[in-house]
């Protein structure tokens, strides 16, 4: 089973920021649950859900998103870093990040963190 991030990122210069707090289904901060192990292999992130005994491989962009989420659980900061890295419109990147995080939260590979980070 593969968790995939969409790669239909339209190129463009429109960088008007979409407010992630306006997205009702997206937590402000996410973290990796204790039952999820991950490792980078040949530049890509591989996740192991120890509870479900399932591996998940992320593509290049998904791997970059994952590493940023692990480094900084604040999704607004993650989005801003991705905007600085990739030439993509803010609304497109925000949509893809929402979809990516939502998929990982729904499968238990990420979980919502409280305001204090726990």
MIVEX-273686 format. One record per residue: x, y, z of N, C-alpha, C, O, CB in turn. Coordinates in pm, whole numbers. Glycine has a CB too. Layout:
// residues N
n.u=X | n.v=Y | n.w=Z | ca.u=X | ca.v=Y | ca.w=Z | c.u=X | c.v=Y | c.w=Z | o.u=X | o.v=Y | o.w=Z | cb.u=X | cb.v=Y | cb.w=Z
...
This chain:
// residues 118
n.u=85 | n.v=-117 | n.w=0 | ca.u=0 | ca.v=0 | ca.w=0 | c.u=89 | c.v=123 | c.w=0 | o.u=186 | o.v=131 | o.w=76 | cb.u=-97 | cb.v=0 | cb.w=122
n.u=57 | n.v=218 | n.w=-85 | ca.u=137 | ca.v=339 | ca.w=-96 | c.u=52 | c.v=460 | c.w=-62 | o.u=-59 | o.v=475 | o.w=-113 | cb.u=197 | cb.v=353 | cb.w=-238
n.u=103 | n.v=544 | n.w=23 | ca.u=41 | ca.v=674 | ca.w=45 | c.u=103 | c.v=766 | c.w=-58 | o.u=226 | o.v=779 | o.w=-64 | cb.u=60 | cb.v=727 | cb.w=193
n.u=22 | n.v=831 | n.w=-138 | ca.u=75 | ca.v=914 | ca.w=-245 | c.u=30 | c.v=1058 | c.w=-227 | o.u=-83 | o.v=1087 | o.w=-186 | cb.u=31 | cb.v=861 | cb.w=-382
n.u=120 | n.v=1145 | n.w=-259 | ca.u=84 | ca.v=1286 | ca.w=-262 | c.u=60 | c.v=1323 | c.w=-408 | o.u=136 | o.v=1282 | o.w=-495 | cb.u=196 | cb.v=1377 | cb.w=-197
n.u=-44 | n.v=1397 | n.w=-435 | ca.u=-70 | ca.v=1437 | ca.w=-574 | c.u=47 | c.v=1519 | c.w=-628 | o.u=108 | o.v=1596 | o.w=-555 | cb.u=-202 | cb.v=1518 | cb.w=-584
n.u=77 | n.v=1502 | n.w=-754 | ca.u=187 | ca.v=1575 | ca.w=-815 | c.u=138 | c.v=1663 | c.w=-929 | o.u=214 | o.v=1695 | o.w=-1021 | cb.u=293 | cb.v=1479 | cb.w=-866
n.u=10 | n.v=1702 | n.w=-924 | ca.u=-44 | ca.v=1787 | ca.w=-1029 | c.u=-25 | c.v=1935 | c.w=-994 | o.u=-113 | o.v=2018 | o.w=-1020 | cb.u=-193 | cb.v=1756 | cb.w=-1051
n.u=90 | n.v=1967 | n.w=-937 | ca.u=118 | ca.v=2103 | ca.w=-892 | c.u=132 | c.v=2195 | c.w=-1013 | o.u=229 | o.v=2185 | o.w=-1088 | cb.u=246 | cb.v=2107 | cb.w=-805
n.u=36 | n.v=2285 | n.w=-1031 | ca.u=42 | ca.v=2381 | ca.w=-1139 | c.u=155 | c.v=2480 | c.w=-1113 | o.u=173 | o.v=2526 | o.w=-1000 | cb.u=-93 | cb.v=2455 | cb.w=-1154
n.u=229 | n.v=2510 | n.w=-1215 | ca.u=334 | ca.v=2611 | ca.w=-1203 | c.u=269 | c.v=2748 | c.w=-1213 | o.u=173 | o.v=2767 | o.w=-1288 | cb.u=445 | cb.v=2592 | cb.w=-1313
n.u=321 | n.v=2842 | n.w=-1140 | ca.u=265 | ca.v=2976 | ca.w=-1149 | c.u=326 | c.v=3067 | c.w=-1046 | o.u=402 | o.v=3023 | o.w=-959 | cb.u=116 | cb.v=2972 | cb.w=-1132
n.u=293 | n.v=3193 | n.w=-1056 | ca.u=352 | ca.v=3290 | ca.w=-964 | c.u=253 | c.v=3337 | c.w=-859 | o.u=289 | o.v=3419 | o.w=-774 | cb.u=403 | cb.v=3410 | cb.w=-1042
n.u=130 | n.v=3286 | n.w=-861 | ca.u=30 | ca.v=3327 | ca.w=-763 | c.u=64 | c.v=3265 | c.w=-629 | o.u=40 | o.v=3146 | o.w=-607 | cb.u=-113 | cb.v=3286 | cb.w=-809
n.u=119 | n.v=3344 | n.w=-540 | ca.u=158 | ca.v=3293 | ca.w=-410 | c.u=75 | c.v=3353 | c.w=-298 | o.u=121 | o.v=3363 | o.w=-185 | cb.u=305 | cb.v=3321 | cb.w=-385
n.u=-48 | n.v=3393 | n.w=-328 | ca.u=-137 | ca.v=3441 | ca.w=-223 | c.u=-160 | c.v=3327 | c.w=-125 | o.u=-202 | o.v=3219 | o.w=-165 | cb.u=-273 | cb.v=3494 | cb.w=-281
n.u=-132 | n.v=3351 | n.w=0 | ca.u=-140 | ca.v=3245 | ca.w=98 | c.u=-283 | c.v=3213 | c.w=134 | o.u=-364 | o.v=3302 | o.w=160 | cb.u=-62 | cb.v=3284 | cb.w=222
n.u=-312 | n.v=3085 | n.w=135 | ca.u=-441 | ca.v=3035 | ca.w=180 | c.u=-425 | c.v=3005 | c.w=328 | o.u=-328 | o.v=2942 | o.w=368 | cb.u=-487 | cb.v=2907 | cb.w=99
n.u=-519 | n.v=3050 | n.w=409 | ca.u=-512 | ca.v=3031 | ca.w=553 | c.u=-548 | c.v=2887 | c.w=589 | o.u=-662 | o.v=2846 | o.w=570 | cb.u=-604 | cb.v=3129 | cb.w=626
n.u=-452 | n.v=2811 | n.w=639 | ca.u=-477 | ca.v=2671 | ca.w=674 | c.u=-575 | c.v=2658 | c.w=789 | o.u=-643 | o.v=2556 | o.w=800 | cb.u=-347 | cb.v=2603 | cb.w=709
n.u=-585 | n.v=2759 | n.w=874 | ca.u=-679 | ca.v=2753 | ca.w=985 | c.u=-824 | c.v=2757 | c.w=935 | o.u=-916 | o.v=2723 | o.w=1010 | cb.u=-654 | cb.v=2867 | cb.w=1082
n.u=-845 | n.v=2799 | n.w=811 | ca.u=-979 | ca.v=2802 | ca.w=754 | c.u=-1024 | c.v=2665 | c.w=705 | o.u=-1139 | o.v=2649 | o.w=663 | cb.u=-985 | cb.v=2902 | cb.w=641
n.u=-936 | n.v=2568 | n.w=708 | ca.u=-969 | ca.v=2433 | ca.w=663 | c.u=-1022 | c.v=2354 | c.w=782 | o.u=-945 | o.v=2321 | o.w=872 | cb.u=-844 | cb.v=2362 | cb.w=600
n.u=-1151 | n.v=2322 | n.w=784 | ca.u=-1212 | ca.v=2260 | ca.w=901 | c.u=-1162 | c.v=2120 | c.w=933 | o.u=-1165 | o.v=2079 | o.w=1049 | cb.u=-1359 | cb.v=2255 | cb.w=883
n.u=-1116 | n.v=2046 | n.w=834 | ca.u=-1075 | ca.v=1908 | ca.w=857 | c.u=-925 | c.v=1893 | c.w=880 | o.u=-876 | o.v=1781 | o.w=895 | cb.u=-1117 | cb.v=1823 | cb.w=741
n.u=-852 | n.v=2002 | n.w=883 | ca.u=-707 | ca.v=1995 | ca.w=895 | c.u=-663 | c.v=2043 | c.w=1032 | o.u=-691 | o.v=2157 | o.w=1070 | cb.u=-640 | cb.v=2078 | cb.w=785
n.u=-595 | n.v=1958 | n.w=1108 | ca.u=-543 | ca.v=2003 | ca.w=1239 | c.u=-431 | c.v=2105 | c.w=1218 | o.u=-367 | o.v=2107 | o.w=1113 | cb.u=-492 | cb.v=1882 | cb.w=1322
n.u=-409 | n.v=2189 | n.w=1319 | ca.u=-301 | ca.v=2288 | ca.w=1311 | c.u=-164 | c.v=2222 | c.w=1319 | o.u=-69 | o.v=2264 | o.w=1252 | cb.u=-315 | cb.v=2391 | cb.w=1422
n.u=-155 | n.v=2118 | n.w=1403 | ca.u=-27 | ca.v=2051 | ca.w=1427 | c.u=-50 | c.v=1900 | c.w=1424 | o.u=-149 | o.v=1850 | o.w=1477 | cb.u=36 | cb.v=2096 | cb.w=1564
n.u=44 | n.v=1829 | n.w=1363 | ca.u=36 | ca.v=1684 | ca.w=1358 | c.u=170 | c.v=1624 | c.w=1400 | o.u=274 | o.v=1690 | o.w=1393 | cb.u=-4 | cb.v=1635 | cb.w=1217
n.u=165 | n.v=1499 | n.w=1443 | ca.u=285 | ca.v=1428 | ca.w=1483 | c.u=277 | c.v=1282 | c.w=1443 | o.u=174 | o.v=1234 | o.w=1394 | cb.u=307 | cb.v=1441 | cb.w=1633
n.u=386 | n.v=1213 | n.w=1463 | ca.u=396 | ca.v=1072 | ca.w=1428 | c.u=363 | c.v=989 | c.w=1551 | o.u=429 | o.v=1003 | o.w=1654 | cb.u=538 | cb.v=1036 | cb.w=1372
n.u=261 | n.v=901 | n.w=1542 | ca.u=227 | ca.v=816 | ca.w=1656 | c.u=341 | c.v=719 | c.w=1688 | o.u=425 | o.v=690 | o.w=1602 | cb.u=97 | cb.v=738 | cb.w=1629
n.u=344 | n.v=669 | n.w=1811 | ca.u=450 | ca.v=577 | ca.w=1854 | c.u=455 | c.v=449 | c.w=1772 | o.u=562 | o.v=389 | o.w=1759 | cb.u=431 | cb.v=543 | cb.w=1999
n.u=341 | n.v=404 | n.w=1717 | ca.u=339 | ca.v=278 | ca.w=1643 | c.u=385 | c.v=292 | c.w=1498 | o.u=388 | o.v=193 | o.w=1424 | cb.u=199 | cb.v=221 | cb.w=1645
n.u=422 | n.v=414 | n.w=1458 | ca.u=469 | ca.v=437 | ca.w=1321 | c.u=620 | c.v=461 | c.w=1323 | o.u=669 | o.v=552 | o.w=1389 | cb.u=395 | cb.v=558 | cb.w=1255
n.u=691 | n.v=378 | n.w=1250 | ca.u=836 | ca.v=391 | ca.w=1234 | c.u=862 | c.v=436 | c.w=1092 | o.u=787 | o.v=401 | o.w=1000 | cb.u=910 | cb.v=256 | cb.w=1265
n.u=968 | n.v=512 | n.w=1073 | ca.u=998 | ca.v=557 | ca.w=937 | c.u=1148 | c.v=566 | c.w=916 | o.u=1226 | o.v=581 | o.w=1011 | cb.u=933 | cb.v=692 | cb.w=909
n.u=1185 | n.v=556 | n.w=790 | ca.u=1326 | ca.v=564 | ca.w=753 | c.u=1334 | c.v=614 | c.w=610 | o.u=1247 | o.v=587 | o.w=527 | cb.u=1397 | cb.v=427 | cb.w=770
n.u=1440 | n.v=687 | n.w=582 | ca.u=1463 | ca.v=731 | ca.w=446 | c.u=1549 | c.v=626 | c.w=376 | o.u=1654 | o.v=587 | o.w=426 | cb.u=1531 | cb.v=873 | cb.w=442
n.u=1502 | n.v=582 | n.w=260 | ca.u=1572 | ca.v=481 | ca.w=181 | c.u=1586 | c.v=534 | c.w=39 | o.u=1487 | o.v=558 | o.w=-29 | cb.u=1497 | cb.v=343 | cb.w=183
n.u=1709 | n.v=553 | n.w=-5 | ca.u=1735 | ca.v=605 | ca.w=-139 | c.u=1659 | c.v=735 | c.w=-167 | o.u=1604 | o.v=753 | o.w=-275 | cb.u=1698 | cb.v=500 | cb.w=-244
n.u=1655 | n.v=823 | n.w=-68 | ca.u=1593 | ca.v=954 | ca.w=-84 | c.u=1442 | c.v=957 | c.w=-66 | o.u=1381 | o.v=1063 | o.w=-77 | cb.u=1626 | cb.v=1006 | cb.w=-217
n.u=1382 | n.v=843 | n.w=-40 | ca.u=1237 | ca.v=837 | ca.w=-20 | c.u=1206 | c.v=783 | c.w=119 | o.u=1281 | o.v=702 | o.w=173 | cb.u=1169 | cb.v=750 | cb.w=-129
n.u=1096 | n.v=828 | n.w=174 | ca.u=1055 | ca.v=786 | ca.w=307 | c.u=970 | c.v=660 | c.w=297 | o.u=878 | o.v=650 | o.w=216 | cb.u=978 | cb.v=899 | cb.w=380
n.u=1005 | n.v=564 | n.w=383 | ca.u=928 | ca.v=441 | ca.w=397 | c.u=874 | c.v=438 | c.w=539 | o.u=950 | o.v=454 | o.w=635 | cb.u=1014 | cb.v=313 | cb.w=364
n.u=744 | n.v=418 | n.w=552 | ca.u=678 | ca.v=415 | ca.w=681 | c.u=637 | c.v=272 | c.w=714 | o.u=597 | o.v=197 | o.w=626 | cb.u=556 | cb.v=509 | cb.w=683
n.u=646 | n.v=237 | n.w=841 | ca.u=595 | ca.v=108 | ca.w=888 | c.u=493 | c.v=135 | c.w=996 | o.u=524 | o.v=194 | o.w=1100 | cb.u=710 | cb.v=16 | cb.w=941
n.u=370 | n.v=93 | n.w=972 | ca.u=266 | ca.v=96 | ca.w=1073 | c.u=277 | c.v=-36 | c.w=1148 | o.u=227 | o.v=-138 | o.w=1100 | cb.u=122 | cb.v=118 | cb.w=1011
n.u=342 | n.v=-35 | n.w=1265 | ca.u=367 | ca.v=-158 | ca.w=1340 | c.u=238 | c.v=-223 | c.w=1388 | o.u=232 | o.v=-345 | o.w=1400 | cb.u=457 | cb.v=-129 | cb.w=1459
n.u=135 | n.v=-143 | n.w=1416 | ca.u=7 | ca.v=-199 | ca.w=1460 | c.u=-60 | c.v=-278 | c.w=1349 | o.u=-116 | o.v=-385 | o.w=1373 | cb.u=-85 | cb.v=-88 | cb.w=1508
n.u=-55 | n.v=-227 | n.w=1227 | ca.u=-121 | ca.v=-292 | ca.w=1114 | c.u=-26 | c.v=-381 | c.w=1034 | o.u=-69 | o.v=-450 | o.w=942 | cb.u=-182 | cb.v=-188 | cb.w=1023
n.u=103 | n.v=-379 | n.w=1069 | ca.u=206 | ca.v=-454 | ca.w=996 | c.u=202 | c.v=-420 | c.w=847 | o.u=205 | o.v=-510 | o.w=762 | cb.u=186 | cb.v=-606 | cb.w=1017
n.u=196 | n.v=-290 | n.w=815 | ca.u=192 | ca.v=-245 | ca.w=677 | c.u=301 | c.v=-142 | c.w=651 | o.u=329 | o.v=-55 | o.w=734 | cb.u=55 | cb.v=-186 | cb.w=643
n.u=363 | n.v=-155 | n.w=533 | ca.u=461 | ca.v=-57 | ca.w=487 | c.u=393 | c.v=40 | c.w=392 | o.u=300 | o.v=5 | o.w=320 | cb.u=581 | cb.v=-127 | cb.w=418
n.u=442 | n.v=163 | n.w=392 | ca.u=394 | ca.v=266 | ca.w=301 | c.u=516 | c.v=338 | c.w=247 | o.u=603 | o.v=378 | o.w=324 | cb.u=294 | cb.v=367 | cb.w=372
n.u=525 | n.v=354 | n.w=115 | ca.u=636 | ca.v=426 | ca.w=54 | c.u=583 | c.v=558 | c.w=-1 | o.u=481 | o.v=560 | o.w=-70 | cb.u=703 | cb.v=342 | cb.w=-59
n.u=652 | n.v=666 | n.w=27 | ca.u=613 | ca.v=798 | ca.w=-21 | c.u=697 | c.v=835 | c.w=-143 | o.u=813 | o.v=796 | o.w=-153 | cb.u=630 | cb.v=904 | cb.w=90
n.u=637 | n.v=909 | n.w=-235 | ca.u=713 | ca.v=958 | ca.w=-349 | c.u=802 | c.v=1074 | c.w=-304 | o.u=806 | o.v=1108 | o.w=-186 | cb.u=618 | cb.v=1002 | cb.w=-465
n.u=874 | n.v=1134 | n.w=-397 | ca.u=971 | ca.v=1239 | ca.w=-362 | c.u=907 | c.v=1356 | c.w=-289 | o.u=958 | o.v=1400 | o.w=-185 | cb.u=1040 | cb.v=1289 | cb.w=-488
n.u=797 | n.v=1407 | n.w=-341 | ca.u=733 | ca.v=1523 | ca.w=-279 | c.u=669 | c.v=1484 | c.w=-147 | o.u=676 | o.v=1559 | o.w=-50 | cb.u=629 | cb.v=1585 | cb.w=-373
n.u=606 | n.v=1367 | n.w=-141 | ca.u=551 | ca.v=1318 | ca.w=-16 | c.u=659 | c.v=1300 | c.w=89 | o.u=636 | o.v=1328 | o.w=207 | cb.u=478 | cb.v=1186 | cb.w=-38
n.u=776 | n.v=1253 | n.w=47 | ca.u=888 | ca.v=1237 | ca.w=140 | c.u=933 | c.v=1371 | c.w=195 | o.u=963 | o.v=1384 | o.w=314 | cb.u=1006 | cb.v=1166 | cb.w=71
n.u=937 | n.v=1472 | n.w=108 | ca.u=976 | ca.v=1607 | ca.w=153 | c.u=873 | c.v=1661 | c.w=253 | o.u=910 | o.v=1719 | o.w=355 | cb.u=990 | cb.v=1703 | cb.w=32
n.u=744 | n.v=1643 | n.w=222 | ca.u=640 | ca.v=1687 | ca.w=313 | c.u=653 | c.v=1616 | c.w=447 | o.u=644 | o.v=1679 | o.w=552 | cb.u=501 | cb.v=1662 | cb.w=253
n.u=674 | n.v=1485 | n.w=444 | ca.u=686 | ca.v=1406 | ca.w=568 | c.u=800 | c.v=1458 | c.w=654 | o.u=783 | o.v=1481 | o.w=774 | cb.u=708 | cb.v=1257 | cb.w=534
n.u=917 | n.v=1478 | n.w=593 | ca.u=1034 | ca.v=1522 | ca.w=671 | c.u=1010 | c.v=1661 | c.w=732 | o.u=1053 | o.v=1687 | o.w=844 | cb.u=1159 | cb.v=1524 | cb.w=582
n.u=944 | n.v=1748 | n.w=658 | ca.u=913 | ca.v=1880 | ca.w=714 | c.u=814 | c.v=1869 | c.w=829 | o.u=828 | o.v=1939 | o.w=930 | cb.u=857 | cb.v=1972 | cb.w=604
n.u=715 | n.v=1782 | n.w=816 | ca.u=618 | ca.v=1762 | ca.w=924 | c.u=686 | c.v=1708 | c.w=1048 | o.u=656 | o.v=1751 | o.w=1159 | cb.u=506 | cb.v=1667 | cb.w=879
n.u=778 | n.v=1615 | n.w=1031 | ca.u=851 | ca.v=1558 | ca.w=1144 | c.u=939 | c.v=1664 | c.w=1210 | o.u=950 | o.v=1668 | o.w=1333 | cb.u=938 | cb.v=1438 | cb.w=1098
n.u=1000 | n.v=1750 | n.w=1129 | ca.u=1087 | ca.v=1856 | ca.w=1184 | c.u=1009 | c.v=1968 | c.w=1251 | o.u=1055 | o.v=2026 | o.w=1349 | cb.u=1173 | cb.v=1914 | cb.w=1073
n.u=890 | n.v=1999 | n.w=1197 | ca.u=810 | ca.v=2110 | ca.w=1249 | c.u=664 | c.v=2074 | c.w=1231 | o.u=611 | o.v=2080 | o.w=1120 | cb.u=844 | cb.v=2245 | cb.w=1177
n.u=598 | n.v=2036 | n.w=1339 | ca.u=461 | ca.v=1985 | ca.w=1332 | c.u=359 | c.v=2090 | c.w=1291 | o.u=245 | o.v=2056 | o.w=1262 | cb.u=423 | cb.v=1928 | cb.w=1466
n.u=398 | n.v=2218 | n.w=1288 | ca.u=307 | ca.v=2325 | ca.w=1250 | c.u=289 | c.v=2326 | c.w=1099 | o.u=383 | o.v=2352 | o.w=1024 | cb.u=359 | cb.v=2461 | cb.w=1299
n.u=166 | n.v=2298 | n.w=1053 | ca.u=143 | ca.v=2282 | ca.w=909 | c.u=154 | c.v=2412 | c.w=831 | o.u=184 | o.v=2408 | o.w=712 | cb.u=7 | cb.v=2223 | cb.w=887
n.u=132 | n.v=2525 | n.w=894 | ca.u=152 | ca.v=2652 | ca.w=825 | c.u=301 | c.v=2671 | c.w=793 | o.u=335 | o.v=2716 | o.w=684 | cb.u=100 | cb.v=2770 | cb.w=911
n.u=388 | n.v=2636 | n.w=888 | ca.u=532 | ca.v=2644 | ca.w=864 | c.u=575 | c.v=2546 | c.w=755 | o.u=660 | o.v=2579 | o.w=672 | cb.u=610 | cb.v=2616 | cb.w=994
n.u=517 | n.v=2427 | n.w=757 | ca.u=548 | ca.v=2327 | ca.w=655 | c.u=509 | c.v=2381 | c.w=518 | o.u=586 | o.v=2374 | o.w=422 | cb.u=474 | cb.v=2192 | cb.w=684
n.u=387 | n.v=2436 | n.w=508 | ca.u=340 | ca.v=2492 | ca.w=382 | c.u=432 | c.v=2604 | c.w=333 | o.u=467 | o.v=2610 | o.w=215 | cb.u=197 | cb.v=2545 | cb.w=397
n.u=471 | n.v=2693 | n.w=424 | ca.u=557 | ca.v=2805 | ca.w=386 | c.u=693 | c.v=2757 | c.w=336 | o.u=747 | o.v=2812 | o.w=239 | cb.u=576 | cb.v=2899 | cb.w=504
n.u=749 | n.v=2655 | n.w=399 | ca.u=877 | ca.v=2600 | ca.w=355 | c.u=864 | c.v=2535 | c.w=217 | o.u=952 | o.v=2550 | o.w=133 | cb.u=929 | cb.v=2496 | cb.w=457
n.u=755 | n.v=2464 | n.w=194 | ca.u=733 | ca.v=2403 | ca.w=63 | c.u=716 | c.v=2510 | c.w=-45 | o.u=766 | o.v=2493 | o.w=-157 | cb.u=609 | cb.v=2312 | cb.w=66
n.u=648 | n.v=2619 | n.w=-13 | ca.u=633 | ca.v=2729 | ca.w=-109 | c.u=768 | c.v=2791 | c.w=-144 | o.u=790 | o.v=2834 | o.w=-257 | cb.u=540 | cb.v=2836 | cb.w=-53
n.u=858 | n.v=2795 | n.w=-46 | ca.u=992 | ca.v=2851 | ca.w=-71 | c.u=1077 | c.v=2755 | c.w=-155 | o.u=1173 | o.v=2797 | o.w=-219 | cb.u=1062 | cb.v=2881 | cb.w=61
n.u=1042 | n.v=2627 | n.w=-153 | ca.u=1121 | ca.v=2525 | ca.w=-222 | c.u=1073 | c.v=2499 | c.w=-364 | o.u=1154 | o.v=2484 | o.w=-455 | cb.u=1117 | cb.v=2395 | cb.w=-143
n.u=941 | n.v=2493 | n.w=-383 | ca.u=884 | ca.v=2455 | ca.w=-511 | c.u=815 | c.v=2573 | c.w=-579 | o.u=757 | o.v=2659 | o.w=-512 | cb.u=784 | cb.v=2341 | cb.w=-493
n.u=822 | n.v=2578 | n.w=-709 | ca.u=753 | ca.v=2680 | ca.w=-785 | c.u=611 | c.v=2629 | c.w=-811 | o.u=585 | o.v=2558 | o.w=-908 | cb.u=828 | cb.v=2713 | cb.w=-920
n.u=521 | n.v=2667 | n.w=-722 | ca.u=383 | ca.v=2619 | ca.w=-726 | c.u=293 | c.v=2725 | c.w=-666 | o.u=335 | o.v=2798 | o.w=-576 | cb.u=368 | cb.v=2483 | cb.w=-652
n.u=171 | n.v=2734 | n.w=-715 | ca.u=76 | ca.v=2829 | ca.w=-657 | c.u=40 | c.v=2785 | c.w=-516 | o.u=33 | o.v=2666 | o.w=-486 | cb.u=-52 | cb.v=2840 | cb.w=-745
n.u=19 | n.v=2882 | n.w=-430 | ca.u=-13 | ca.v=2855 | ca.w=-290 | c.u=-140 | c.v=2771 | c.w=-275 | o.u=-144 | o.v=2678 | o.w=-194 | cb.u=-28 | cb.v=2985 | cb.w=-214
n.u=-243 | n.v=2804 | n.w=-352 | ca.u=-369 | ca.v=2731 | ca.w=-338 | c.u=-354 | c.v=2585 | c.w=-379 | o.u=-415 | o.v=2497 | o.w=-319 | cb.u=-477 | cb.v=2797 | cb.w=-421
n.u=-273 | n.v=2559 | n.w=-480 | ca.u=-251 | ca.v=2421 | ca.w=-525 | c.u=-171 | c.v=2344 | c.w=-421 | o.u=-205 | o.v=2231 | o.w=-386 | cb.u=-178 | cb.v=2420 | cb.w=-662
n.u=-64 | n.v=2404 | n.w=-372 | ca.u=17 | ca.v=2338 | ca.w=-271 | c.u=-63 | c.v=2314 | c.w=-144 | o.u=-53 | o.v=2207 | o.w=-83 | cb.u=142 | cb.v=2421 | cb.w=-240
n.u=-142 | n.v=2412 | n.w=-103 | ca.u=-223 | ca.v=2397 | ca.w=17 | c.u=-321 | c.v=2282 | c.w=1 | o.u=-337 | o.v=2201 | o.w=92 | cb.u=-298 | cb.v=2527 | cb.w=49
n.u=-387 | n.v=2274 | n.w=-113 | ca.u=-480 | ca.v=2165 | ca.w=-140 | c.u=-409 | c.v=2030 | c.w=-132 | o.u=-462 | o.v=1935 | o.w=-73 | cb.u=-545 | cb.v=2182 | cb.w=-279
n.u=-289 | n.v=2021 | n.w=-191 | ca.u=-215 | ca.v=1896 | ca.w=-189 | c.u=-169 | c.v=1859 | c.w=-48 | o.u=-171 | o.v=1742 | o.w=-10 | cb.u=-95 | cb.v=1904 | cb.w=-282
n.u=-126 | n.v=1959 | n.w=29 | ca.u=-84 | ca.v=1933 | ca.w=167 | c.u=-202 | c.v=1887 | c.w=251 | o.u=-189 | o.v=1795 | o.w=332 | cb.u=-21 | cb.v=2060 | cb.w=229
n.u=-318 | n.v=1950 | n.w=233 | ca.u=-438 | ca.v=1909 | ca.w=306 | c.u=-474 | c.v=1765 | c.w=272 | o.u=-504 | o.v=1686 | o.w=362 | cb.u=-556 | cb.v=2003 | cb.w=272
n.u=-470 | n.v=1731 | n.w=145 | ca.u=-501 | ca.v=1595 | ca.w=102 | c.u=-401 | c.v=1494 | c.w=159 | o.u=-439 | o.v=1387 | o.w=207 | cb.u=-503 | cb.v=1588 | cb.w=-52
n.u=-273 | n.v=1528 | n.w=154 | ca.u=-167 | ca.v=1441 | ca.w=204 | c.u=-183 | c.v=1416 | c.w=353 | o.u=-184 | o.v=1301 | o.w=398 | cb.u=-30 | cb.v=1503 | cb.w=174
n.u=-195 | n.v=1523 | n.w=430 | ca.u=-207 | ca.v=1511 | ca.w=576 | c.u=-337 | c.v=1439 | c.w=612 | o.u=-338 | o.v=1352 | o.w=699 | cb.u=-203 | cb.v=1650 | cb.w=643
n.u=-445 | n.v=1474 | n.w=545 | ca.u=-573 | ca.v=1408 | ca.w=571 | c.u=-567 | c.v=1258 | c.w=550 | o.u=-622 | o.v=1181 | o.w=629 | cb.u=-680 | cb.v=1468 | cb.w=485
n.u=-501 | n.v=1217 | n.w=442 | ca.u=-486 | ca.v=1075 | ca.w=413 | c.u=-405 | c.v=1005 | c.w=522 | o.u=-441 | o.v=896 | o.w=566 | cb.u=-419 | cb.v=1055 | cb.w=275
n.u=-297 | n.v=1067 | n.w=565 | ca.u=-211 | ca.v=1006 | ca.w=667 | c.u=-278 | c.v=1004 | c.w=804 | o.u=-260 | o.v=909 | o.w=880 | cb.u=-78 | cb.v=1080 | cb.w=675
n.u=-356 | n.v=1108 | n.w=837 | ca.u=-429 | ca.v=1108 | ca.w=964 | c.u=-537 | c.v=1000 | c.w=961 | o.u=-556 | o.v=928 | o.w=1059 | cb.u=-492 | cb.v=1247 | cb.w=991
n.u=-608 | n.v=989 | n.w=849 | ca.u=-717 | ca.v=891 | ca.w=842 | c.u=-667 | c.v=747 | c.w=848 | o.u=-740 | o.v=658 | o.w=891 | cb.u=-797 | cb.v=912 | cb.w=714
n.u=-544 | n.v=724 | n.w=805 | ca.u=-488 | ca.v=588 | ca.w=811 | c.u=-407 | c.v=564 | c.w=938 | o.u=-353 | o.v=455 | o.w=958 | cb.u=-399 | cb.v=563 | cb.w=689
n.u=-398 | n.v=666 | n.w=1026 | ca.u=-328 | ca.v=650 | ca.w=1153 | c.u=-178 | c.v=667 | c.w=1146 | o.u=-107 | o.v=636 | o.w=1242 | cb.u=-357 | cb.v=518 | cb.w=1208
n.u=-127 | n.v=716 | n.w=1033 | ca.u=17 | ca.v=737 | ca.w=1019 | c.u=62 | c.v=871 | c.w=1076 | o.u=181 | o.v=891 | o.w=1103 | cb.u=57 | cb.v=729 | cb.w=873
n.u=-31 | n.v=962 | n.w=1095 | ca.u=-10 | ca.v=1087 | ca.w=1167 | c.u=-126 | c.v=1103 | c.w=1263 | o.u=-232 | o.v=1043 | o.w=1244 | cb.u=2 | cb.v=1211 | cb.w=1069
n.u=-106 | n.v=1184 | n.w=1366 | ca.u=-217 | ca.v=1215 | ca.w=1456 | c.u=-210 | c.v=1364 | c.w=1492 | o.u=-105 | o.v=1428 | o.w=1484 | cb.u=-213 | cb.v=1126 | cb.w=1585
n.u=-326 | n.v=1414 | n.w=1532 | ca.u=-335 | ca.v=1555 | ca.w=1570 | c.u=-265 | c.v=1577 | c.w=1703 | o.u=-278 | o.v=1497 | o.w=1795 | cb.u=-483 | cb.v=1600 | cb.w=1579
n.u=-191 | n.v=1687 | n.w=1712 | ca.u=-125 | ca.v=1726 | ca.w=1836 | c.u=-204 | c.v=1838 | c.w=1901 | o.u=-263 | o.v=1922 | o.w=1832 | cb.u=22 | cb.v=1770 | cb.w=1811
n.u=-204 | n.v=1840 | n.w=2033 | ca.u=-265 | ca.v=1950 | ca.w=2106 | c.u=-181 | c.v=2075 | c.w=2093 | o.u=-74 | o.v=2073 | o.w=2032 | cb.u=-283 | cb.v=1914 | cb.w=2253
n.u=-229 | n.v=2182 | n.w=2150 | ca.u=-160 | ca.v=2311 | ca.w=2142 | c.u=-20 | c.v=2303 | c.w=2201 | o.u=69 | o.v=2374 | o.w=2155 | cb.u=-239 | cb.v=2419 | cb.w=2215
n.u=2 | n.v=2219 | n.w=2301 | ca.u=133 | ca.v=2205 | ca.w=2362 | c.u=226 | c.v=2110 | c.w=2290 | o.u=340 | o.v=2092 | o.w=2333 | cb.u=119 | cb.v=2161 | cb.w=2500
n.u=178 | n.v=2048 | n.w=2180 | ca.u=263 | ca.v=1959 | ca.w=2103 | c.u=251 | c.v=1814 | c.w=2143 | o.u=333 | o.v=1732 | o.w=2100 | cb.u=403 | cb.v=2002 | cb.w=2115
n.u=152 | n.v=1778 | n.w=2225 | ca.u=140 | ca.v=1638 | ca.w=2264 | c.u=7 | c.v=1580 | c.w=2223 | o.u=-19 | o.v=1462 | o.w=2249 | cb.u=159 | cb.v=1622 | cb.w=2412
